[in-house]
């Protein structure tokens, strides 16, 4: 299993509040919500295969 990376992220307070609201609605942590949004954006751009994104979601379930 690949090791996960830590990232420092600087975002505006307004964006943070919106991420918190969205994460709460979808029963996720803010960190999981950010990761979900990034995976979805990469998938839409054709930069992430279905197998890569499903491997990642399986890792989160463990």
C-alpha positions as CSV (number, residue, x, y, z in Angstrom):
1,X,0.0,0.0,0.0
2,X,1.3,3.4,-0.9
3,X,2.1,5.8,1.9
4,X,-0.1,8.9,2.1
5,X,1.4,12.4,1.8
6,X,0.8,15.3,4.1
7,X,0.2,18.8,2.6
8,X,0.0,22.2,4.1
9,X,-2.9,24.1,2.5
10,X,-3.6,27.8,2.8
11,X,-7.1,28.8,1.9
12,X,-9.4,31.7,2.6
13,X,-11.7,31.6,5.6
14,X,-14.8,31.8,3.2
15,X,-13.6,28.7,1.3
16,X,-12.8,26.9,4.5
17,X,-16.4,27.6,5.8
18,X,-17.9,26.3,2.6
19,X,-15.8,23.1,2.7
20,X,-16.9,22.5,6.3
21,X,-20.5,23.0,5.3
22,X,-20.2,20.6,2.3
23,X,-18.3,18.0,4.3
24,X,-20.9,18.1,7.1
25,X,-23.7,17.6,4.6
26,X,-21.9,14.6,3.0
27,X,-20.8,13.2,6.4
28,X,-17.1,13.5,5.7
29,X,-14.2,15.2,7.4
30,X,-12.9,18.4,5.8
31,X,-9.8,16.5,4.8
32,X,-11.8,13.7,3.2
33,X,-13.9,16.2,1.4
34,X,-10.9,18.0,-0.1
35,X,-9.5,14.7,-1.2
36,X,-12.8,13.7,-2.7
37,X,-13.1,17.0,-4.6
38,X,-9.5,16.6,-5.9
39,X,-10.1,13.0,-7.1
40,X,-13.3,14.1,-8.9
41,X,-11.6,17.0,-10.6
42,X,-8.8,14.8,-11.8
43,X,-11.2,12.1,-13.0
44,X,-13.2,14.7,-15.0
45,X,-10.0,15.9,-16.7
46,X,-9.0,12.4,-17.6
47,X,-6.0,12.5,-15.4
48,X,-7.1,9.7,-13.0
49,X,-8.3,6.3,-14.1
50,X,-11.2,4.6,-12.4
51,X,-8.9,1.9,-11.0
52,X,-6.6,4.5,-9.4
53,X,-9.5,6.3,-7.8
54,X,-11.2,3.1,-6.6
55,X,-7.9,1.9,-5.1
56,X,-7.8,5.2,-3.1
57,X,-11.3,4.8,-1.8
58,X,-10.6,1.2,-0.7
59,X,-7.6,2.5,1.2
60,X,-9.8,5.0,3.0
61,X,-12.3,2.3,4.0
62,X,-9.5,0.2,5.7
